[in-house]
Amino acid sequence: MTLVTAHKDKLLSVLCNRIHEKFKHKLTTSQLSSWLKAQGLVWKKVCPFVIVANLQFQREAREHDPVLRAAWLRKLAQYRAEQLVFLDESGFNSRTGEATHGWAKKGEVIRQTVSGPKSENYSLLSAMIVDGYIALTVHQGPIYLDAFRDFIQDQVLLLCTPYPGLRSVIIIDNATIHNVLSLY
């Protein structure tokens, strides 16, 4: 049991391997799962110490206007899927893949602390169509207006066609760096 609680964020397959390494006992994932459940443990979401971001997303979701969303969906419905190109950016770093779930007793909260020193942040710019990605680029640090504009001009527009052709409608969210008036 201490092996599981010491590595409670590990997948069953990883725990099976650790048990085999330490005790030379081979278990299947279904056997281990049954045993963990018999011990009163369940697989649950990790509760990070810093939950400010989650609260912010919840607040923003409540502020969304259903009338504006319905109007947007009606507008979007006038285009064929093949016409649409979706642009967006994502941030990540070496800690992005940290555990989000773990094993614990019912009612017990799994807390996760932020580990180690701060790691380098990267940003991914992507353009996606119905068949997959047509353009991707990774930048060290955050994306600013110039990098976003260059991505559109140097990569995305070269793969688009005039309206109403394929890849002729570019969809972006209203992030500050996407301000269309500032692009040209």
C-alpha positions in Angstrom: 0.0 0.0 0.0 2.8 2.4 0.8 4.2 1.9 -2.8 0.8 3.1 -4.2 0.5 6.1 -1.9 4.1 7.1 -2.6 3.3 7.0 -6.3 -0.4 7.7 -6.2 -0.3 9.8 -9.4 1.0 6.9 -11.5 -1.1 4.9 -14.0 -1.9 1.3 -13.2 0.6 0.0 -15.8 3.4 2.1 -14.1 2.4 0.8 -10.7 2.4 -2.8 -11.9 6.0 -2.3 -13.2 7.1 -0.8 -9.9 5.6 -3.7 -7.9 7.3 -6.1 -10.2 10.7 -4.3 -9.9 10.5 -4.1 -6.1 8.7 -7.4 -5.1 9.3 -9.6 -8.3 5.5 -10.1 -8.4 3.8 -9.8 -11.7 0.3 -8.3 -11.6 -2.0 -7.3 -14.4 -3.6 -3.9 -14.4 -7.0 -5.4 -13.8 -5.7 -7.4 -10.8 -4.1 -4.2 -9.3 -7.3 -2.2 -10.0 -9.4 -4.7 -8.2 -7.0 -4.8 -5.2 -6.8 -1.0 -5.0 -10.6 -0.8 -5.0 -10.8 -3.5 -2.3 -8.5 -1.2 -0.2 -11.0 1.6 -0.6 -8.9 3.6 -3.1 -10.4 5.3 -6.1 -9.0 7.1 -9.2 -9.7 10.8 -8.8 -8.7 14.2 -10.1 -5.8 15.9 -8.4 -6.6 19.1 -6.6 -3.8 21.6 -7.2 -2.9 24.1 -4.5 -3.2 26.9 -7.0 -6.9 27.0 -8.2 -7.1 30.6 -9.2 -7.0 29.8 -12.9 -10.0 27.3 -12.6 -12.0 30.0 -10.8 -11.2 32.5 -13.5 -12.4 30.1 -16.2 -15.6 29.4 -14.3 -16.3 33.1 -13.9 -15.6 33.7 -17.6 -17.9 30.8 -18.6 -20.7 32.3 -16.5 -20.2 35.7 -18.3 -20.7 34.3 -21.8 -23.8 35.7 -23.4 -26.0 32.9 -24.8 -27.6 35.3 -27.3 -24.3 36.3 -28.8 -23.2 32.6 -28.8 -26.4 31.6 -30.7 -25.8 34.5 -33.2 -22.2 33.3 -33.7 -23.3 29.7 -34.3 -25.9 30.9 -36.9 -23.2 32.9 -38.7 -20.8 29.9 -38.6 -23.5 27.6 -40.1 -23.4 29.6 -43.4 -20.0 28.2 -44.2 -18.9 24.7 -45.4 -16.4 22.9 -43.1 -13.9 22.9 -46.0 -13.9 26.7 -46.0 -12.9 27.1 -42.4 -9.4 27.6 -41.0 -9.2 27.9 -37.2 -6.2 29.7 -35.7 -5.2 29.7 -32.0 -2.2 29.5 -29.7 -1.4 27.4 -26.7 1.2 27.7 -24.0 3.2 24.9 -22.5 6.4 24.1 -20.5 8.1 21.0 -19.1 5.6 20.7 -16.3 2.5 20.7 -18.6 2.2 16.9 -18.4 2.2 16.7 -14.6 -0.3 14.3 -13.1 -4.0 15.3 -13.1 -5.3 12.2 -11.4 -4.2 9.8 -8.7 -5.3 7.0 -6.3 -6.8 8.0 -2.9 -9.4 6.9 -0.4 -12.9 8.2 -0.9 -13.3 11.6 0.6 -9.6 12.2 0.7 -8.3 15.1 -1.4 -5.2 14.6 -3.5 -3.1 17.8 -3.4 -0.3 18.5 -5.8 2.4 21.0 -5.3 4.2 22.8 -8.0 7.5 21.1 -8.4 11.0 22.6 -8.8 12.2 25.8 -10.3 10.3 27.6 -13.0 10.7 26.1 -16.4 10.9 27.8 -19.8 7.6 28.6 -21.4 6.8 27.9 -25.1 3.9 28.9 -27.3 2.4 26.9 -30.1 0.6 28.7 -33.0 -1.6 26.4 -35.1 -3.9 26.6 -38.0 -6.4 23.7 -38.3 -8.8 22.7 -41.0 -11.3 19.8 -41.1 -8.6 17.4 -42.2 -6.0 18.4 -39.5 -3.3 21.0 -39.1 -2.0 22.9 -42.1 0.5 25.1 -40.2 2.3 24.9 -36.8 5.0 27.0 -35.3 6.6 27.0 -31.8 8.0 30.1 -30.1 10.1 30.4 -27.0 8.1 32.6 -24.6 4.7 34.3 -25.3 3.2 35.2 -28.6 3.0 38.8 -29.4 1.2 40.6 -32.3 4.2 40.6 -34.6 4.7 36.8 -34.3 1.0 36.2 -34.8 1.0 38.5 -37.9 4.1 36.8 -39.4 2.5 33.4 -38.8 -0.6 34.4 -40.7 1.3 36.1 -43.6 4.2 33.6 -44.0 2.4 30.3 -43.3 -1.4 30.4 -43.2 -2.4 32.8 -46.1 -0.1 30.9 -48.5 -2.3 27.8 -47.9 -5.7 29.7 -48.2 -7.7 30.5 -51.3 -10.0 33.4 -52.1 -13.6 33.3 -50.8 -15.7 31.1 -51.3 -13.0 28.5 -52.0 -11.4 26.0 -49.7 -9.7 27.4 -46.6 -11.1 30.9 -47.3 -12.6 31.8 -43.9 -10.2 32.3 -41.0 -11.7 31.9 -37.5 -9.8 33.5 -34.5 -10.9 34.3 -31.0 -10.9 37.8 -29.5 -7.5 37.6 -27.8 -5.7 40.9 -27.7 -3.0 39.7 -30.1 -5.6 38.8 -32.6 -6.9 42.3 -33.0 -7.5 42.4 -36.8 -7.2 46.2 -37.0 -3.6 45.9 -35.6 -2.7 43.2 -38.1 -2.6 45.4 -41.3 
